[in-house]
Amino acid sequence: MTDAGELRRRTAELLAAHPPATTDRLDFLRARFDAGLAWVHYPEGLGGLGVPRALQAVVDAELAAAGAPDNDPRRIGIGLGMAAPTILRYGTDEQKSRFLRPLWTGEEVWCQLFSEPGAGSDLAALGTRAVREDGGTARSSEAESGGSWVVNGQKVWTSSAHLARWAILIARTDPDVPKHAGITYFICDMSDPGVEVRPLRQITGEAEFNEVFLTDVRIPDARRLGETGDGWRVAQTTLMNERVSIGGMRLPREGGMIGPVAKTWRERPELRTHDLHQRLLKLWVESEVSRLTAERLRQQLVAGQPGYEGSGMKLAFARLNQEISGLEVELRGEEGLLYDDWTMRRPELVDFTGRDAGYRYLRAKGNSIEGGTSEVLLNIVAERVLGLPAEPRTDKDVAWKDLAR
Ligand SMILES: Cc1cc2nc3c(=O)[nH]c(=O)nc-3n(C[C@H](O)[C@H](O)[C@H](O)COP(=O)(O)OP(=O)(O)OC[C@H]3O[C@@H](n4cnc5c(N)ncnc54)[C@H](O)[C@@H]3O)c2cc1C
């Protein structure tokens, strides 16, 4: 049985065979993956050892103490947090062994081609079409090996598309059935002809995300993830993991948005007022409760698929980030309003703590939109967690092609 002691032994073996001080970073990460110490809860041969996720902390602590490089998880969050669990659950053996290793090491960045100009909260209404090259609608997955799909459409708000080699993509394969039933999930090669990525500038002045135009993009059937027409169910795995990965990150105390404002409070007594003190205390306590709740959620996840609790976490994360970054701007007064870098950069990651107060305030606005808006998450919590009556839905039994658009 692999317990904490055994993991320490394996980690020591890895460090002895590949000393971090003299080993190339990528070589070290590949060796770590091959030793099953990348994500220990993944199966053997796929970067893990099939042991409880909670044991990852043992490996991480040993590697950090030895000064080993990590895979820079903030840079590859979509791959790690969303693509990987979906591939693990629905991928074929070939897909798992082709994609998971370079995804984890960060050699291949992933992006998410879900949202469209006419389909964000109502994602199942999406109109990007994937048609079998023989022209059929391919409702059944029987006898569907080989061949390709031809994809046409437009996606929007695609974070990291300009850096990505691969994308998780959902597209409509059958317009004649209700919207949730006619969707299929694919892995799209972002370097293929017909994929065009254009930057979209945000409120921060940067362009983290993009619009992506897909024109006659050919995707081999071997890169379909899950059954034809079952894409909505496959996408649920991605979306539930997305909410956990946005709202439920592992952080030390004061590791999130509350950290910089608490630091300013300690270091700049001249800025303090009684009113701001009360608000800071309240937000500090709420941040700590939220951090510990995320920790508990992660422990509940030990055995698999996240539940709808991830939606609650993401809701709390968005509200707190916006309130705390607003408080920080108030605390700093005029200086908090300064934001002097309007260069249109193409950042590789969202870094809340390494930037100034103005950036945090502006970037946090997107937190209540990305990964599902707060209004939509409230609906999910109301219906799925609290069991309240569902919103009326009139389009459930209507073919997608007959829906008003
Ligand atoms: C920073 C950032 C990064 C993103 N990255 C990606 C990405 O990488 N890939 C990707 O696919 N998408 C990405 N998105 C898109 C994001 O998922 C969508 O913006 C989001 O789902 C909302 O969709 P929408 O923008 O079309 O707004 P809409 O769905 O049009 O919503 C407009 C307003 O109506 C409200 N609303 C809609 N439906 C309901 C309802 N049923 N009940 C109550 N209120 C409702 C919404 O809450 C919102 O206030 C990103 C967004 C942001 C801000």
The ligand as an SDF file (V2000), in Angstrom:
LIG
                    3D

 53 58  0  0  0  0  0  0  0  0999 V2000
  -12.0780   36.9470  -17.7250 C   0  0  0  0  0  0  0  0  0  0  0  0
  -12.9420   35.9950  -18.4790 C   0  0  0  0  0  0  0  0  0  0  0  0
  -12.3810   34.8500  -19.0200 C   0  0  0  0  0  0  0  0  0  0  0  0
  -13.1830   33.9520  -19.7460 C   0  0  0  0  0  0  0  0  0  0  0  0
  -12.5840   32.8590  -20.3090 N   0  0  0  0  0  0  0  0  0  0  0  0
  -13.3260   32.0140  -21.0610 C   0  0  0  0  0  0  0  0  0  0  0  0
  -12.7080   30.9190  -21.7380 C   0  0  0  0  0  0  0  0  0  0  0  0
  -11.5070   30.6970  -21.6440 O   0  0  0  0  0  0  0  0  0  0  0  0
  -13.4760   30.1070  -22.5070 N   0  0  0  0  0  0  0  0  0  0  0  0
  -14.8170   30.2920  -22.6290 C   0  0  0  0  0  0  0  0  0  0  0  0
  -15.4530   29.4980  -23.3080 O   0  0  0  0  0  0  0  0  0  0  0  0
  -15.4460   31.3510  -22.0290 N   0  0  0  0  0  0  0  0  0  0  0  0
  -14.7230   32.1980  -21.2490 C   0  0  0  0  0  0  0  0  0  0  0  0
  -15.3280   33.2870  -20.6310 N   0  0  0  0  0  0  0  0  0  0  0  0
  -16.7500   33.5310  -20.9130 C   0  0  0  0  0  0  0  0  0  0  0  0
  -17.7000   33.3230  -19.7490 C   0  0  0  0  0  0  0  0  0  0  0  0
  -17.8540   31.9580  -19.4540 O   0  0  0  0  0  0  0  0  0  0  0  0
  -19.0350   33.9900  -20.1430 C   0  0  0  0  0  0  0  0  0  0  0  0
  -18.7860   35.3740  -20.2660 O   0  0  0  0  0  0  0  0  0  0  0  0
  -20.1060   33.7620  -19.1290 C   0  0  0  0  0  0  0  0  0  0  0  0
  -20.5030   32.4160  -19.1260 O   0  0  0  0  0  0  0  0  0  0  0  0
  -21.3390   34.6570  -19.3690 C   0  0  0  0  0  0  0  0  0  0  0  0
  -21.7680   34.5730  -20.6860 O   0  0  0  0  0  0  0  0  0  0  0  0
  -22.0500   35.9100  -21.5480 P   0  0  0  0  0  0  0  0  0  0  0  0
  -20.8260   36.7570  -21.4550 O   0  0  0  0  0  0  0  0  0  0  0  0
  -22.5120   35.4700  -22.8840 O   0  0  0  0  0  0  0  0  0  0  0  0
  -23.1980   36.6820  -20.7800 O   0  0  0  0  0  0  0  0  0  0  0  0
  -24.7600   36.3870  -20.8600 P   0  0  0  0  0  0  0  0  0  0  0  0
  -24.9850   34.9260  -20.7230 O   0  0  0  0  0  0  0  0  0  0  0  0
  -25.3070   37.0490  -22.0670 O   0  0  0  0  0  0  0  0  0  0  0  0
  -25.2890   37.0970  -19.5650 O   0  0  0  0  0  0  0  0  0  0  0  0
  -25.5720   38.5090  -19.5100 C   0  0  0  0  0  0  0  0  0  0  0  0
  -26.1810   38.8250  -18.1420 C   0  0  0  0  0  0  0  0  0  0  0  0
  -27.4510   38.1160  -17.9890 O   0  0  0  0  0  0  0  0  0  0  0  0
  -27.4310   37.3460  -16.7820 C   0  0  0  0  0  0  0  0  0  0  0  0
  -28.1650   36.0850  -16.9680 N   0  0  0  0  0  0  0  0  0  0  0  0
  -28.0680   35.2420  -18.0380 C   0  0  0  0  0  0  0  0  0  0  0  0
  -28.8660   34.1650  -17.8510 N   0  0  0  0  0  0  0  0  0  0  0  0
  -29.4550   34.3220  -16.6420 C   0  0  0  0  0  0  0  0  0  0  0  0
  -30.3920   33.5410  -15.8960 C   0  0  0  0  0  0  0  0  0  0  0  0
  -30.8580   32.3780  -16.3520 N   0  0  0  0  0  0  0  0  0  0  0  0
  -30.7820   34.0170  -14.6790 N   0  0  0  0  0  0  0  0  0  0  0  0
  -30.3190   35.2090  -14.2090 C   0  0  0  0  0  0  0  0  0  0  0  0
  -29.4350   36.0030  -14.8780 N   0  0  0  0  0  0  0  0  0  0  0  0
  -29.0110   35.5600  -16.0780 C   0  0  0  0  0  0  0  0  0  0  0  0
  -25.9660   37.0820  -16.5310 C   0  0  0  0  0  0  0  0  0  0  0  0
  -25.7250   36.7780  -15.1640 O   0  0  0  0  0  0  0  0  0  0  0  0
  -25.3000   38.3640  -16.9750 C   0  0  0  0  0  0  0  0  0  0  0  0
  -25.3690   39.3410  -15.9510 O   0  0  0  0  0  0  0  0  0  0  0  0
  -14.5650   34.1980  -19.9030 C   0  0  0  0  0  0  0  0  0  0  0  0
  -15.1360   35.3530  -19.3440 C   0  0  0  0  0  0  0  0  0  0  0  0
  -14.3350   36.2400  -18.6440 C   0  0  0  0  0  0  0  0  0  0  0  0
  -14.9780   37.4750  -18.0490 C   0  0  0  0  0  0  0  0  0  0  0  0
  1  2  1  0
  2  3  1  0
  2 52  2  0
  3  4  2  0
  4  5  1  0
  4 50  1  0
  5  6  2  0
  6  7  1  0
  6 13  1  0
  7  8  2  0
  7  9  1  0
  9 10  1  0
 10 11  2  0
 10 12  1  0
 12 13  2  0
 13 14  1  0
 14 15  1  0
 14 50  1  0
 15 16  1  0
 16 17  1  0
 16 18  1  0
 18 19  1  0
 18 20  1  0
 20 21  1  0
 20 22  1  0
 22 23  1  0
 23 24  1  0
 24 25  2  0
 24 26  1  0
 24 27  1  0
 27 28  1  0
 28 29  2  0
 28 30  1  0
 28 31  1  0
 31 32  1  0
 32 33  1  0
 33 34  1  0
 33 48  1  0
 34 35  1  0
 35 36  1  0
 35 46  1  0
 36 37  1  0
 36 45  1  0
 37 38  2  0
 38 39  1  0
 39 40  1  0
 39 45  2  0
 40 41  1  0
 40 42  2  0
 42 43  1  0
 43 44  2  0
 44 45  1  0
 46 47  1  0
 46 48  1  0
 48 49  1  0
 50 51  2  0
 51 52  1  0
 52 53  1  0
M  END
$$$$
